[in-house]
Structure formats: C-alpha cells, structure tokens
Amino acid sequence: MNSMRTTFRNNLKQYMMLVALVALVIAFQVLTKGVLLKPMNVSNLIFQNAYVVILAVGMLLCILTGGNIDLSVGSVVALIGACAGTFIITWGWNPHLAILICLGIGLLIGMWQGFWIAYVRIPAFIVTLSGMLVFRGLTLIVLSGLTLAPFPPAYLAYSTGYVPDLFPALQLLGVRNTTSLLAGIFIAIIFCVTQIMGYLGRKNKGYAVESIWALILKMAVISPAVIWLFYILASYRGIPMVLIIVGIVLLAYSYFTSHTVMGRHLYALGGNEKAARLSGVKTKRMLFLAYVNMAFLAAVAGIVFAARLNSASPQAGQSFELDAIGACFLGGASAYGGVGTVGGTLIGALFMGVLNNGMSIMGISSNVQQVVKGLVLLLAVAADVISKNKLPFNIPRFGRRDLKGQQTVESSSN
C-alpha cells in the first residue's frame, strides 16, 4: 500500500487528469443523454481530434526545451493544406508525391524557425508569432483567398477511410467489424506483456519500481478500456485510418522521449540549459531539432485536417495552437520545461477533445467554448506554478522555527 501511495503521489497530476477525463466523459454522457459515447460519435471524436493529438506531441517537445511554445502551428496547418490543395486539385499532381512534398515544406519551415530560435537566440515567442503572421499570409496568397475542393479519393483514404473487415465471416459475434474487435484484444495483450517485461527488466537492474499491485491495477484499468474502445468502433465502421497515424506518432515519440539518449538530452535541456551544455549536451542542436520536429508534425496535421475538411481553406488552423498547448499543460507538462510525457499529453488532448465535442452536442456557442477552453488552460498552468511554489508575488509562510524556538517567516519569491 505504501508503494502504491508513493506511485500515486509521484504521478499525482497525470492521475488527477485521468480521473478528471473519466468524470468529464460521464458528465457529458449524462448531459447529452447518451449521445457522446454512441459508436458514430466516438468515431467522429477520433477524426475531429486526431490533429490535436499530433500537434500536441510536437508541442510537448518544444515545451520540454524550457517552457517554449510554437504559436505558428495553426498557420502552418493552413499553409500545408493550401499547398496540398494547389498541388493536387489545381495542378493535378499525384497525391502521394504531393504529400511527400508537403512534408518537405514542413521540414523547411521548421529549419527556418529553428535557426532563428536556436542559433540567433531570438525568443521562440517572437519567432513563432512572426511565423504565425507570415504563414497565414502565404496561405492567403497561395489560395488567393479562395477554398479549393474536393480532394481525390486517393488523398482522402489516408485520413478519412476505415480499415476494412478482414474477417467478415466472424460477424456472427454481433459486431459489424470483427477486425477492430480483434485488434483491440491484441493491443491490450501487447500492452500487458510490455508492462510486465518492463517491470521485470527494471527490477532485475535494481531500479526503483512501483508496487506489483499498482502494475496489476494499471493493466486492469487500461486493457479493458482499450478493448471497449475498439468494440465501440467495431459496432460502427471499424478502425479509422487516421487512428493508425496517431498511434504510430504516439508510439514513436513515447519511445523517443523515454528510451533514447536524445530524449534524455531534451529533458536535460529543459531542466537546466547551462548544466546540460556543460555536461556535453548540444543544446542548440536539440532546440533546433525540437522546432523542426514541430513543423513536421504540423505538416502531418495539415494533411490530416485538409482531408477531414475535404478542402483547402484559408481559414483552416484557427486557434489550433491553443488546443495543442492546452493539451500539453493539461497532461502534466511544466510551464518551466523539463517535465511532461507523451501519455499525459494524450490524456490532455482527449480532455480537450471531449470538452469540445460535448459542448458542441449540447449546442453551446463557439464563443462560450473559447472562454471555457481559455479558463481551463489558465487553471492548468496555474496549478503547475502553484505546485512548484513559484508564485509571481511574495506570500508570507509561517511555520518553521529557529534554534531559539521562535517562529520565523519565510517568503516565496519568483
């Protein structure tokens, strides 16, 4: 029990957000009279929030470098969509070639912004604010203020299609897509196996490990949740193709941040840049790569979002940076850098997605939704600041006594 309490205390923010996510889902399920968790709406939730998850993972790496954010991601999403529309719809290029070129444009954008941030040392806020204006203007220039539509099926298949049922004969089980159900069971088994192997590996190396009961509880909660999700998807049209893209991004970046040297260097950079540099970390290169990666993932999100709209719109990407930043901070990323996980970011993105979808189903206006999301973001950052006792003003704190037994006054300062 002590080990379980220690594990819970060390991951308090992430567990609190997970509990808050479950509570939010239950609340909206009741308020929407069961509409939220209908199979069709769950599938729509995945389509609607895939870009948020992709952007949030990239934003996490920027925040890890020291609390920096990228304000230009929404404009990059719009520009990439505009380029894809021009290449494919206007010029008639091959969709696969156009996608590769769009990803290359994303890398060039990241190198442009990363150079000014990492090597010229202009604050990331200024560089990405400039990028937000520049790339939005380029979007309007490329599209001439018009919307291009529709995209061909070969382009839409990557982001709007579904994985076909490979075992139609098994539909006697009562679901429309047994491939989805079997995939959920397989993923749950793989999750349990990897958790057990990781636990045993850490224990054999003498690392501090969580309680075996905490491990069992984690598997007992997450595995059924995964199977339930894929069962819901199986009851509709199966696994959305975009879910595979999101899954690859989550797995790749989770491994990168947790099991690679560069991932550890990224956390070291955010924890203390000077100490990391003196320890041999190439801090400028890591900062540069973080913004190159952010623009690349923004390009991926732009391709996904353009397919979702089935059009290239000059208004695409509005306020996407808010959703990505909010997802990171809600998922436990620190406003000071060096703290945050891909899993926590996923929880934060799901929270924002359910919040958006639930309010939309209830008919709440977009203006009110912006107010709610802004307040949620403020509270998330405030919780992080307060938890670190780094308040922006002095507050007297009483309680420690000096050697003579007199009570002394401590003050917290920024």
C-alpha positions as CSV (number, residue, x, y, z in Angstrom):
1,M,0.0,0.0,0.0
2,N,2.9,2.4,0.8
3,S,4.4,1.7,-2.7
4,M,1.0,2.4,-4.3
5,R,0.6,5.6,-2.4
6,T,4.1,6.7,-3.4
7,T,3.4,5.9,-7.1
8,F,0.2,7.8,-7.0
9,R,1.9,10.8,-5.3
10,N,4.7,10.9,-7.8
11,N,2.2,10.9,-10.7
12,L,-0.5,12.9,-9.0
13,K,-1.1,15.4,-11.8
14,Q,-1.4,12.8,-14.5
15,Y,-3.7,10.6,-12.4
16,M,-5.8,13.6,-11.5
17,M,-6.3,14.4,-15.1
18,L,-7.2,10.8,-15.9
19,V,-9.8,10.9,-13.2
20,A,-11.0,14.3,-14.5
21,L,-11.2,12.9,-18.0
22,V,-13.4,10.0,-16.8
23,A,-15.6,12.4,-14.8
24,L,-15.9,14.7,-17.9
25,V,-16.9,11.7,-20.1
26,I,-19.5,10.6,-17.6
27,A,-20.9,14.1,-17.1
28,F,-21.3,14.7,-20.9
29,Q,-22.7,11.2,-21.4
30,V,-25.5,12.2,-18.9
31,L,-25.9,15.7,-20.2
32,T,-26.1,14.6,-23.8
33,K,-28.5,11.7,-23.0
34,G,-26.1,9.1,-24.2
35,V,-25.1,10.7,-27.5
36,L,-21.4,11.2,-26.5
37,L,-20.5,7.5,-26.4
38,K,-22.5,6.3,-29.4
39,P,-20.3,4.4,-31.8
40,M,-20.7,7.0,-34.6
41,N,-19.8,9.9,-32.3
42,V,-16.8,8.1,-30.9
43,S,-15.6,7.6,-34.4
44,N,-16.2,11.3,-35.1
45,L,-14.3,12.2,-31.9
46,I,-11.2,10.4,-33.3
47,F,-11.5,12.2,-36.7
48,Q,-12.1,15.6,-35.0
49,N,-9.2,15.4,-32.6
50,A,-6.5,13.5,-34.5
51,Y,-4.8,16.7,-35.5
52,V,-4.9,17.9,-31.8
53,V,-3.0,14.8,-30.7
54,I,-0.4,15.1,-33.4
55,L,0.2,18.8,-32.8
56,A,0.2,18.3,-29.0
57,V,3.0,15.7,-29.3
58,G,5.1,18.1,-31.3
59,M,4.3,21.0,-28.9
60,L,5.4,18.8,-25.9
61,L,8.9,18.6,-27.3
62,C,9.1,22.4,-27.6
63,I,7.8,22.8,-24.1
64,L,10.3,20.3,-22.7
65,T,13.1,22.5,-24.0
66,G,12.3,25.2,-21.4
67,G,8.6,26.1,-21.5
68,N,8.8,27.4,-25.1
69,I,5.7,27.2,-27.3
70,D,5.1,27.5,-31.0
71,L,2.4,30.0,-31.9
72,S,2.7,29.3,-35.7
73,V,1.3,25.7,-35.8
74,G,-2.2,26.7,-36.8
75,S,-0.9,28.8,-39.7
76,V,1.5,26.0,-40.8
77,V,-1.5,23.6,-40.8
78,A,-3.4,26.1,-43.1
79,L,-0.3,26.6,-45.4
80,I,0.3,22.9,-45.8
81,G,-3.4,22.3,-46.6
82,A,-3.2,25.1,-49.2
83,C,-0.1,23.6,-50.8
84,A,-1.7,20.2,-50.9
85,G,-4.9,21.7,-52.5
86,T,-2.8,23.6,-55.1
87,F,-0.6,20.6,-56.0
88,I,-3.4,18.0,-56.2
89,I,-6.6,19.9,-57.1
90,T,-5.3,22.8,-59.2
91,W,-2.2,21.3,-60.8
92,G,-3.3,17.7,-60.8
93,W,-0.2,16.2,-59.2
94,N,-0.1,12.6,-57.9
95,P,-1.5,12.7,-54.3
96,H,1.4,10.6,-52.8
97,L,4.0,12.8,-54.4
98,A,2.2,15.9,-53.2
99,I,2.1,14.5,-49.6
100,L,5.8,14.0,-49.6
101,I,6.5,17.5,-50.9
102,C,4.1,19.0,-48.2
103,L,6.1,17.1,-45.5
104,G,9.3,18.5,-47.0
105,I,7.8,22.0,-46.9
106,G,7.0,21.4,-43.2
107,L,10.7,20.5,-42.6
108,L,11.9,23.7,-44.3
109,I,9.5,25.8,-42.2
110,G,10.9,24.1,-39.1
111,M,14.5,24.7,-40.1
112,W,13.7,28.4,-40.8
113,Q,12.2,28.9,-37.4
114,G,14.6,26.7,-35.6
115,F,17.6,28.6,-37.0
116,W,16.4,31.9,-35.5
117,I,15.5,30.4,-32.2
118,A,18.4,28.1,-31.6
119,Y,21.3,29.8,-33.2
120,V,20.4,33.5,-33.4
121,R,18.7,33.2,-30.0
122,I,15.7,35.2,-30.8
123,P,12.9,34.3,-28.2
124,A,10.7,31.5,-29.5
125,F,7.6,33.6,-28.8
126,I,8.7,36.3,-31.2
127,V,9.9,33.9,-33.9
128,T,6.7,31.8,-33.9
129,L,4.5,34.9,-33.6
130,S,6.2,36.2,-36.8
131,G,5.7,32.7,-38.3
132,M,2.0,32.8,-37.4
133,L,1.6,36.0,-39.4
134,V,3.9,35.1,-42.3
135,F,2.5,31.6,-42.9
136,R,-1.1,32.8,-42.7
137,G,-0.3,35.5,-45.2
138,L,1.3,32.9,-47.5
139,T,-1.8,30.7,-47.2
140,L,-4.0,33.6,-48.4
141,I,-1.5,34.2,-51.3
142,V,-1.4,30.6,-52.4
143,L,-5.2,30.2,-52.3
144,S,-5.9,33.8,-53.5
145,G,-8.5,33.9,-50.6
146,L,-10.5,31.0,-52.1
147,T,-11.3,27.5,-51.0
148,L,-10.2,24.5,-53.1
149,A,-12.3,21.3,-53.1
150,P,-12.7,18.4,-53.4
151,F,-9.7,16.2,-53.0
152,P,-9.4,12.9,-54.8
153,P,-10.2,9.6,-53.0
154,A,-6.5,8.5,-53.1
155,Y,-5.7,11.5,-50.9
156,L,-8.7,11.2,-48.6
157,A,-8.0,7.5,-47.9
158,Y,-5.1,8.2,-45.6
159,S,-7.2,10.3,-43.1
160,T,-10.9,9.7,-43.7
161,G,-11.1,6.0,-44.6
162,Y,-11.6,2.9,-42.4
163,V,-9.6,-0.3,-42.1
164,P,-11.7,-3.0,-44.0
165,D,-13.1,-6.0,-42.2
166,L,-10.6,-8.8,-42.9
167,F,-12.8,-11.5,-41.3
168,P,-16.4,-10.9,-42.4
169,A,-17.4,-14.5,-41.6
170,L,-16.9,-13.7,-37.9
171,Q,-19.7,-11.0,-37.9
172,L,-21.8,-13.6,-36.2
173,L,-20.3,-12.2,-33.0
174,G,-22.8,-9.4,-33.3
175,V,-20.4,-6.6,-34.4
176,R,-20.0,-5.0,-37.9
177,N,-16.3,-5.1,-38.0
178,T,-14.6,-8.0,-36.2
179,T,-11.1,-6.8,-37.3
180,S,-11.5,-3.8,-35.0
181,L,-12.5,-6.0,-32.1
182,L,-9.6,-8.5,-32.6
183,A,-7.2,-5.6,-32.9
184,G,-8.4,-4.2,-29.6
185,I,-7.8,-7.5,-27.9
186,F,-4.4,-7.9,-29.5
187,I,-3.3,-4.4,-28.4
188,A,-4.5,-5.0,-24.9
189,I,-2.4,-8.2,-24.7
190,I,0.6,-6.5,-26.1
191,F,0.2,-3.7,-23.6
192,C,0.1,-6.1,-20.7
193,V,3.1,-8.0,-22.0
194,T,5.2,-4.9,-22.4
195,Q,4.3,-3.6,-19.0
196,I,5.3,-6.9,-17.3
197,M,8.5,-7.1,-19.3
198,G,9.4,-3.5,-18.5
199,Y,8.6,-4.1,-14.8
200,L,10.8,-7.2,-14.6
201,G,13.6,-5.5,-16.6
202,R,13.7,-2.5,-14.2
203,K,13.5,-4.8,-11.2
204,N,16.4,-7.0,-12.4
205,K,18.6,-3.9,-12.9
206,G,18.0,-2.8,-9.4
207,Y,15.9,0.3,-10.3
208,A,13.1,1.5,-8.1
209,V,9.8,0.0,-9.3
210,E,6.2,0.5,-8.5
211,S,4.2,-2.0,-6.5
212,I,3.1,-5.1,-8.3
213,W,-0.4,-4.3,-7.2
214,A,-0.1,-0.8,-8.9
215,L,1.0,-2.6,-12.0
216,I,-1.9,-5.0,-11.9
217,L,-4.3,-2.1,-11.3
218,K,-2.9,-0.2,-14.3
219,M,-3.3,-3.2,-16.6
220,A,-6.8,-4.0,-15.2
221,V,-8.0,-0.5,-16.0
222,I,-6.3,0.3,-19.3
223,S,-6.7,-3.1,-21.0
224,P,-10.5,-3.3,-20.7
225,A,-10.7,0.4,-21.7
226,V,-8.8,-0.4,-24.9
227,I,-10.9,-3.4,-25.7
228,W,-14.1,-1.4,-25.0
229,L,-12.9,1.4,-27.4
230,F,-12.3,-1.0,-30.3
231,Y,-15.6,-2.7,-29.6
232,I,-17.4,0.6,-29.9
233,L,-15.5,1.2,-33.2
234,A,-16.3,-2.3,-34.4
235,S,-20.0,-1.6,-33.8
236,Y,-19.8,1.3,-36.3
237,R,-17.5,1.1,-39.3
238,G,-14.3,-0.2,-37.8
239,I,-10.9,1.4,-37.2
240,P,-10.4,4.9,-38.7
241,M,-7.2,5.1,-40.8
242,V,-6.2,8.3,-39.0
243,L,-6.2,6.3,-35.7
244,I,-3.3,4.3,-37.2
245,I,-1.4,7.5,-38.0
246,V,-2.0,8.8,-34.5
247,G,-1.0,5.5,-32.9
248,I,2.3,5.5,-34.8
249,V,3.1,9.0,-33.7
250,L,2.3,8.2,-30.1
251,L,4.4,5.1,-30.0
252,A,7.3,6.6,-31.9
253,Y,7.6,9.7,-29.7
254,S,6.8,7.8,-26.5
255,Y,9.8,5.6,-27.2
256,F,11.9,8.6,-28.3
257,T,11.3,10.5,-25.1
258,S,11.7,7.5,-22.7
259,H,14.3,5.3,-24.2
260,T,16.7,7.3,-26.3
261,V,19.8,9.4,-25.5
262,M,18.3,12.4,-27.4
263,G,15.1,12.1,-25.5
264,R,17.1,12.3,-22.2
265,H,19.0,15.3,-23.5
266,L,15.8,17.0,-24.3
267,Y,14.6,16.7,-20.7
268,A,18.1,17.9,-19.5
269,L,17.9,20.9,-21.7
270,G,14.6,21.9,-20.2
271,G,15.7,21.2,-16.7
272,N,18.8,23.4,-16.8
273,E,20.2,24.5,-20.1
274,K,23.6,25.7,-18.7
275,A,24.1,22.5,-16.8
276,A,23.1,20.4,-19.8
277,R,25.6,22.3,-22.0
278,L,28.4,21.8,-19.5
279,S,27.5,18.1,-19.4
280,G,28.1,17.7,-23.1
281,V,24.6,18.1,-24.4
282,K,24.5,20.0,-27.7
283,T,21.7,22.3,-26.5
284,K,21.5,24.5,-29.7
285,R,21.1,21.4,-31.9
286,M,18.4,20.0,-29.6
287,L,16.5,23.2,-29.6
288,F,16.8,23.4,-33.4
289,L,15.5,19.9,-33.8
290,A,12.6,20.5,-31.5
291,Y,11.2,23.2,-33.8
292,V,12.0,21.2,-37.0
293,N,10.0,18.3,-35.5
294,M,7.2,20.7,-34.5
295,A,6.8,22.0,-38.1
296,F,7.0,18.4,-39.5
297,L,4.2,17.3,-37.2
298,A,2.2,20.4,-38.1
299,A,2.6,19.4,-41.7
300,V,1.2,15.9,-40.9
301,A,-1.7,17.6,-39.0
302,G,-2.3,19.9,-42.0
303,I,-2.6,16.9,-44.4
304,V,-4.9,15.1,-41.9
305,F,-7.1,18.2,-41.4
306,A,-7.3,19.1,-45.1
307,A,-8.6,15.5,-45.7
308,R,-11.0,15.9,-42.9
309,L,-12.5,19.0,-44.5
310,N,-12.1,17.6,-48.0
311,S,-10.9,21.1,-48.9
312,A,-8.1,23.6,-48.6
313,S,-9.4,26.6,-46.8
314,P,-7.6,29.9,-46.0
315,Q,-9.4,29.9,-42.6
316,A,-8.1,26.4,-41.6
317,G,-6.0,26.1,-38.4
318,Q,-7.6,28.9,-36.4
319,S,-6.7,28.6,-32.7
320,F,-5.1,25.1,-33.2
321,E,-2.1,26.3,-31.2
322,L,-4.4,26.8,-28.2
323,D,-5.7,23.2,-28.3
324,A,-2.2,21.8,-28.6
325,I,-0.7,24.0,-25.8
326,G,-3.7,23.3,-23.6
327,A,-3.4,19.5,-24.2
328,C,0.3,19.6,-23.1
329,F,-0.3,21.6,-19.9
330,L,-3.4,19.6,-19.0
331,G,-1.4,16.4,-19.4
332,G,1.2,17.4,-16.9
333,A,3.8,19.3,-18.9
334,S,5.5,22.0,-16.9
335,A,5.4,25.6,-17.9
336,Y,9.1,25.8,-17.0
337,G,10.2,22.9,-19.2
338,G,11.9,19.5,-18.5
339,V,8.7,17.8,-17.3
340,G,6.0,16.1,-19.4
341,T,5.1,12.8,-21.1
342,V,3.5,11.7,-24.3
343,G,1.0,9.6,-22.4
344,G,0.0,12.7,-20.3
345,T,-0.3,14.8,-23.4
346,L,-2.7,12.2,-24.9
347,I,-4.8,12.5,-21.8
348,G,-4.8,16.2,-22.1
349,A,-5.7,16.1,-25.8
350,L,-8.6,13.7,-25.1
351,F,-9.8,16.0,-22.3
352,M,-9.9,19.0,-24.8
353,G,-11.5,16.9,-27.5
354,V,-14.3,15.6,-25.2
355,L,-14.8,19.1,-23.9
356,N,-15.2,20.5,-27.4
357,N,-17.4,17.7,-28.6
358,G,-19.6,17.6,-25.5
359,M,-20.2,21.4,-25.6
360,S,-21.0,21.2,-29.4
361,I,-23.6,18.4,-28.9
362,M,-25.2,20.5,-26.1
363,G,-25.5,23.4,-28.6
364,I,-23.1,25.7,-26.7
365,S,-21.9,28.5,-28.9
366,S,-18.3,28.6,-30.2
367,N,-17.8,31.9,-28.3
368,V,-18.5,30.3,-25.0
369,Q,-16.4,27.3,-25.9
370,Q,-13.4,29.6,-26.4
371,V,-14.0,31.1,-23.0
372,V,-14.1,27.7,-21.3
373,K,-11.0,26.4,-23.1
374,G,-9.1,29.6,-22.2
375,L,-10.0,29.3,-18.5
376,V,-9.1,25.5,-18.5
377,L,-5.7,26.4,-19.9
378,L,-5.1,29.1,-17.3
379,L,-6.1,26.8,-14.4
380,A,-3.8,24.1,-15.7
381,V,-0.8,26.4,-15.8
382,A,-1.7,28.0,-12.5
383,A,-1.8,24.5,-10.9
384,D,1.7,23.8,-12.2
385,V,3.0,27.1,-11.0
386,I,1.4,26.8,-7.5
387,S,2.7,23.2,-7.2
388,K,6.2,24.5,-7.6
389,N,5.8,27.4,-5.2
390,K,6.9,29.8,-7.9
391,L,4.2,32.4,-7.4
392,P,4.7,35.7,-9.1
393,F,4.4,37.6,-5.8
394,N,5.6,37.2,-2.3
395,I,3.3,35.4,0.2
396,P,4.4,35.0,3.9
397,R,4.5,31.5,5.1
398,F,4.7,30.7,8.8
399,G,5.6,27.5,10.5
400,R,9.4,27.0,10.7
401,R,11.1,27.7,14.0
402,D,14.6,28.9,14.6
403,L,17.1,27.5,17.1
404,K,15.6,29.5,19.9
405,G,12.1,28.2,19.3
406,Q,10.8,31.5,17.8
407,Q,8.6,31.2,14.7
408,T,10.3,32.6,11.6
409,V,8.7,34.0,8.5
410,E,9.6,32.6,5.1
411,S,8.6,34.3,1.8
412,S,8.3,32.7,-1.6
413,S,9.7,34.8,-4.4
414,N,9.8,34.3,-8.1
